[in-house]
Amino acid sequence: MIGAIKRAWANFRGFDLTGSTVPPMDGPLRPNAKLDAAPLLLELADVDNLVLRGQQILCSVGQEIHTLAPEIGNSGEALSITGTHSVGKPVTSMAAAGDLLAVAVEGEGIRIERPGGASTELIRPEGLNVECITAMAFADPSTLLIAVGSARNPAHRWKHDLMTKTEAGSVWRVDVGARSAVSIASGLAFPSGIIVSKDRLFVSEAWRHRVVSMGLDGSFQQIALGSLPAYPGRIAPAAEGGFWLAMFAPRNPLVEFVLKEDEYRSRMIETIDPEYWIAPSLVTGRSFLEPIQGGARKKLNMLKPWSPTWSAGLVVRCDGSMSMLRNYQSRADGDVHGVTSMCEADGRLLVGAKGSGKIVAIDELAGHAAR
Amino acid sequence: MASSDTLAYLRSRYLPDHLIGELLSKRWIDNAIPFSALLLTIVVLGSIIPDFLSLSSLSDLARQFAEFGLVVLALTVVMISGGIDLSVASVFSLAVLFSLIGVNVYELPVPVVLAGILVMGMGCGAINGVLVGYLRLRAFLTTLVSLIIFRSIYEIVFVKMSTSMMVGFSMSDLWLFIGEGTVLGVPTSLVITLVIALAWHLVLSRMRPGWRLTAVGGARRSAFNAGIDVRFMVFLTYVVSSTMCALAGFLFAARLGSTGSDTGVGLEVQALTAAVLGGTAIGGGRGSVAKAIIGSLLVLMLTNGLINLGISGPITSTILGAILLFAVFVDMRWQKHRHRILAKVYVSPAYLSLPPAPKVDAPGSPYVLNDRLRSVEIIGLGEIEGPEDVILDRDDNLYCGTRHGDIVRFFGPDHKRSEVFAHIGGHPLGMAFDRTGNLLVCIGGMGLFQVAPDKTVTKLTDETNRSWTSVVDDSRLRLADDVDVAPDGRVYFSEATIRYEQEDWATDALESRASGRMICYDPRTGKTHTEIPKLVFANGVTMCPDGQSFMFAESWTCSISRYWFDGPKKGTTERVISSLPGYPDNINRASDGNYWLALLGMRGPALDLAMRMPGFRKRMARRVAPDQWLYPNINTGCVVKFNEKGEILDNLWDLGGRNHPMITSMREHRGWLYLGGVSNNRIGRYRLPDADPDWCGQDAYWGPRP
């Protein structure tokens, strides 16, 4: 009863009780256009899951896994596809430890590819939902930590998961040898990135706009990074120490509003193609059927960089305790949107923008941790 | 229709919640709270005190009001100019005293006494006025001091003259008539006060001195900068104030015929309470006669009521003081929050169910996506901002409006050089040539203007008939949008909305209420009238070749209609196209007898759904910042050609809006199509492959050059 009165009063005065106020992009998230300025290595639609396996750069596009290598005679400025193999179903995430590669295949299981193509086995531990494995990380060659985004929606229906306010994500520890899996955390709101650092585990919890840390058995959960103005996704290790955190879409006040509007949201989900929803997106501006917001109207033929947008590109350099240090952005007027994966290779960070279908490079690898 | 849709439809159809915002935006709404307090007081006191509303007590109240109301009015005038006059009470009592001395003791003629009293009032006021106005002393302290001094004079003279005053008695009929007589049943003093109040109402609301007074109180420095003699105005208010108080004292003396040591004591607090209760701002700049009257009636009724209830004087004063405090508090909160409330409640979305949008990429659709407009020739890039409409004359000169308030002319045939053809001041929107080559222009916020070939600018009209049911004053033209001329010279133009200014046109999209209209200006009579009321963002208009009808667009309903203003079908409207894939803007003739139509933006399913959920949009308008609101997608524009049957014949796109994100107008001229956009910085020129290379709009309308 008191809660209802509080809500009614907050509704009347316009307070925010639900944490739906989008924090400003400030401090270490101060806007810039560094991702747009970064050298473009390869244009590849739907590029996802960049990983470094040994010395080999891999990425996935749908159900195919590409091997990438610097173009011969091009002084390493561009990448090209040197090999491709298909796994039959869409790849939702990949992880590597040395030469060992784990590939999560939607609805199938986890393929463990051993070095040199020695053997490939598909494991599907009991209890583990393999429809929505959003991220994986090896703790050691026999232990794989897995983020399951949602128990209710497959990975490609992530917009549904957000817009239905689902909180059915979990984190699992898989013993690769024994092919068994244990759930170490559940009730998460779309865990979308995972990484192991010493004996701690960092998990991005996208729909709660935060990164949580926990022990390898799920104990001592803490918020490592909270109140983010964007949805955090995959986390990659930095050679210098610390991490790279990709945020795949910005938060938007109108989306936060729609999340409170149950009737509109349910009718939108029922009747409208997800591409045209009022929802975060990996890329925008592809169709005039997409909604736009007041500030995103072109004036004098210009789209302002600070326009409200459904998609953006955002890579954040974090230190070892996941505090943000600096960021690389592509704003509303930019074209490196929807960054979902990154990996360090050949002395630079490869950034895979799934939304815009591009791989760009960030060359400033050193000097972050010292600052 | 889903049941929730039916409910939303019925609610938006029958609950006029847009009126709340419109009422709140009225200037007189400030009086609503004091006025309802007054009604409440009458009802409450009338029910607990017998005889409260009886004739005798009303007549008594009327005479009291005549005097008290004058004092409050006097104080109000000073307060509007940003000052305060505490000496009203002592000037009042001095006037009572000297009136009685003049009439009773020296038995002077009543008119002479009146004149003397008024001069005395002016003198008192002049002292205050010189000190406050010219010597710039603090009004509060100065009038406090003059309150004490005038009061002391009263005390001194009263002690000396009280006996002779009591003994004396005037036999003057005029004195009696003023004190106790009536004019047509209305007490004389009340008539005097009402006449003065009416005069002040006219001065304050309709005349230059009143406006200057308000300007001085509202922003002293700005008033000075605007050339107003601020010191003299301030001086004058004190003189006027004291003179009116003196008159009030004279009326009081005539009514009671005696005075006491407590006459006028505490009157300044009562008057101040009344003024503030009525809604006059203590800081100046806001106040009216109506406020003064409401406030003084409130205070008088309260005091009389409390006395009737047997409450002693000091307690009555305490209660009045508490009410003053409360009124100041409410006034402060109201002033602070009124605009915030208004901003939150003004946007009042209506239910709008659009038919399903045509699938532009489906096979067999008359719409074919292409990028034909991407490679247009660009005219005036960076030189002009906001060419909403473009038009060409017989000599191939190109005219367009800019948001700086100019009409720019690009010289034909290459359109490289340009000049400012006319500067009008508002953003020119739709344009048309009349028979004699005058350029008629709709100007947002200003109305319909004419620019002659020799560049003289004439205002044709800026108002139409006021409709009785509209709360917003819809006689002024707020957003005249597009214009065309009938063969007989009558000018038909659209007004997009009566609820928003031009800059906020997109907010009207969020509302999608039928608040636009088509208006007709007849140059033969000079009269303007509303031809078709209640349209949803009436936009483009163009004459049909039959000379009896025109096509017009309603943007937010994505429809084109045809209206007959003459001939057998006079007065009828027919829908030509009921479901466009985007929001239509200007319509113009094509050389092949069909029509060009600009789509300023495209429909999207998310907004279409929101259109059926007015409550959602209303909450969005309140909760979300305007830059984050859901809007029509105006970053993609297109031009379509349609015929009289409403069939789509051709379409030209710039997908992604590289050159022409929002196309608001297009004009065909000698084989080219010229494109304008209200928020663009360029004009596009597209070669029409199959068009008549000699066709010129001006010739097609009015025949070849005379």
Interface residues (C-beta under 8 A of the other chain):
Chain A: G14 N252 P253 L254 F257 E261 E263 Y264 R267 M268 T271 I272 D273 Y276 W277 I278 G285 F288 L289 E290 P291 I292 Q293 G294 G295 A296 R297 K298 K299 L300 N301 L303 P308
Chain B: S4 E385 A506 M602 R603 G604 P605 A606 L607 L609 A610 M613 F616 R619 M620 R622 R623 V624 A625 P626 D627 Q628 W629 L630 Y631 P632 N633 I634 N635 T636 L655 G656 G657 N659 P661 M662 S679 N680 N681 R682
